[in-house]
Amino acid sequence: MTTSPHTELSILTVPAFNDNYLWLIHDGEHAAVVDPGDAAPVQAALAAHKLRLTSILLTHHHADHIGGVPALLREWDVPVFGPRNDGIELVTDKLGEGDRIRLPVLDLELEVIDVPGHTLGHIAYVARTPGVPWLFCGDTLFGAGCGRLFEGTPAQMADSLGKLGALPDETLVYCAHEYTMSNLKFAQAVEPDNAALAARAESDGALRAAGRPTIPSSVGVEKATNPFLRVTSARIVRSLVEAGRLAESAAPVEVFAALREWKNTF
């Protein structure tokens, strides 16, 4: 469990299941949890750090992101913020593109972005101030990768990633899974001469070898190393063409679709 500071607020990294990360935003006394797929590690972290839960934030409806909500609500009477159009019955405050919320007690403002693709109603949360911006993006953007298209289209996911890639480079990316090393193997296969990518593979590999998370990364790092944010890279396009997965005159959304399809079976 690690902590990332944000002026007077911090973020606790709470591992769950095999590779999930649940996030606790806290001020040393009160906390909001992001995507609590499992209540037990959240309750343990709250108890260990003597925190009181004041709100729950959800990005999409998959069980490993919402499964712990009922148990948490039995213990804590708190609002549940979540997507307006993703079919989550426990959401009390339904949100969509352009909405802004202020977390109870913590006094942190979050901006909501619609990011369909992984699911049709998926949303992300951005905290722009104070200090370094934070992005809680669920299963849309991963370290060196992106989520599978379970419900949305390649065009929807490409547009969603474009929104996230337009955030300031220093924005810290708090995604929901530790997939970085497997994603980096694919990224190096499709863009083998990317020096920034090679450096990231070495540094993130050292983190994992030491038992530490590779998350958060940053938007700037993702733009330099994540193939799904680099669909205009001539080297990536060439890799896809050489693999027989793309025509040379393909549009960027076709490049994205071919990359995602290749990654599905990589």
N, C-alpha and C positions, 0 to 999 in steps of 0.2 A: 504494500500500500504506500503510494507516494503522494507528495503534496506539491502543488504548483501555486505560487503566490499571485495575487491580483490586488495590489494596494492593500486594503484592509480585509479583503476576501481571499480565500484559498480554495483549491480544488483537491479533494482526496480521490485517488485512483482506487477503485474497489473492484478487484478481479472477481469474476463469477463464471460458473460452468467451465468449459475448456479454454475459451479464448475471449470471453466477453469482458468489457470494461464498463462498469457503472460509475457515474461521477457524482460526487457530493460537493456542492458549492456551499461553503460555510464561512462564518465570521468568528469561529471559535466557540460559539454558543448555539447558533441556529443553523439549519442546513436545508437545502433543496437537493433532491436526488433526480438525476437524469436517467431515464430508461431502466427502472429497477426490475429486470427480468426475474430476479430471485430476491426474496425479502431477507433471507437469513444473513448474507454478507452485509447488507445495508444495515440491518439491526445491530450486527456485531460492530460495525464501524461507528455507528452512532453511539453505542454504549462505550466503546473504547476511547472515543474522543469527547465524551460527555456532551453530545449534541442533541438538540431537539429538532425533529423534522417539522418544517413549516410549509413545504410544498413539494409537489411531484411534477416532473416535466417528462412528457412522452413525445417521441418523434414519429412512431408508426406502430402498427397493430401486431407485429409478430410477437409470439409468446416469450421469446428470450429478452424482450424489451418491456413487456407489461405484466408478466406472470406474477411478480411479487406485489403488485399494487393492492389486491384485496387484503392480503395479510398486513400490509403497512397501514391501510385505512382502518383496520380493526384496532390498531394501536394509536394511530394519530388521526385526528379530525382535521384534514388539510385539503386545500384545493388541488385538483388534478388538471394541469394544463396539457393540452394535446391537440392533434390535428382535427379540424372541423369535418373532414371528409374521408376519414380512414376507418370508420366503423368501430370505434372504441367506446363502449357504453359507459365506462367509468369516468370519462372526461367530464369535468364540471365547467371548464373554461375552454370553449372551442375556438381554435385559432387558425388563421390563414395568412397568406401573403400580405405584408404591410402592417400587420397588427403589431402593437408594442405592449408589453406587459411589464409590470414592476413586481418583482418577487416579494411576497409578504415578509416583513421584518428585515430581510437582507438588504432591501433598498437597491436592488440591481435591476436595471432596465434591460430587457431583451427584445430584440427585433426578430420577427418571424419571417421566414422565407419558405415559399412552396418549392419543394424539390422532388416532384414525382419521378418515378422510374423504377426504383426498387419496389415500392408500392405506389398506388395512384395518389394517395393522400399524404404521403411523407412530407414532413416539415423539418426545418432546421432552425436553430436559435443562435443569434449573434449578440454578444455583449461587446459593444464598441468602446465604452468608457466605464470606469477610469483605467488608465494604464494600457497594457497590451490587450488588443481585442481577443475574444474567445469565440470559437465556433463549435457548437454541439450539433453534429451532422448525422448522428445515427448510423445507418448503413448506406449512405449515399456516397461519400468520399472516404476512402480508407488510406492508410499509409501506402503510397505507391500503387493504389488501385481504386476500384469503385465497386459498388454493390451489384449483385446480379439483377437482371430485369425480370422479376417475378410477375409484375403486373403492367408496368409501363413499356413504352416503346424506346428504341434507341434515340430517336429525336428528343423525347422528353428527358431522358437521362443526360444526354449531351447538353441540353439547355440548362438543366439543373446544375451540372458541373460547371457550366459557364458562369452561372451566378456566383457560385462559391469561389471560383478562380478569380473573379473580379473583386473580391474582398482584399483589403490591404495585405501586402506580403507578410507582414509581421503577425497576422492573425494566427493564433494557436488553434490547431485542429484537434478537437476531442471527438474522435470517432468511437465506435462501439465494439470493435474487435481488434485483436492482435493478429493481423494477417500480413504484416509488413514484409517479413522475410520471404514468404512464398510469392508475394506480389513483386518483390524486387527481382526474383529469379526470372519472372516473365518479362519484366521491364527491361532487364539486361539482354534477354533473348531478342527483343524487338528493336532495341536501341543500344547495341553493344559498344559503340564508341562514345557514349555520353560519360564524360569525366565526373560530372556531379553525381551521376547515378552510381558509378563505381565507388566514389568516396562515401556515399550514403550507405551502400551495401556493407562497406567495411565498418563504419561507425555504428550502424544499427545492429550489425552482427555482434559487435563487441557488447552492446547493451544487452542483447538477449543472452549472450554467453554468461553475463554477470547476473542474470535473472531479473533484469530491469526492463520496463516497458519501452517500446519505441514511440509511444504516443504520450504527449502530443507532438505532432510535427508542426509545420507552419504552412500557410498558403504559398509562401515563396519557395519553400523546399519542394512542395508538391508540383508547382509549376515547372520546376527545373528537372524533376525526376519521375513524375507520374505520367505514364504513357497516355492515360485517358484525359489528361489536360494538355497533351502535346500532339494532338491529331494532325497538326499542320507540319510536324517534323518530317523533313524529306527522308531521313533515315528510317523512320517508322513506316512511312508509306512504302519505301523500297522493300522493307522486310515483308510487309503484307503482300506486295506484288510478287516477290520472289517465292513466297510460300503458296502462291496460287489462290490467295484469299481476297484479292482486290484487283480491280482494273486500275490502270495507271491514271486515268482521268477522274478518279472518284472524288466526290464531295466530302468535306470534313465529317458530316454525319455518317457517311458510308464507311469512312475510316474508323470512326468510333464503333460502329456496329460490327465491323470485321474484327477489331481488337477484342471487343467483349466476347464475341463468339469463339475466338481463338483461346482466350483466357478460360472460358468455360470448360475446355477439354485439355488445357495445358498440364 
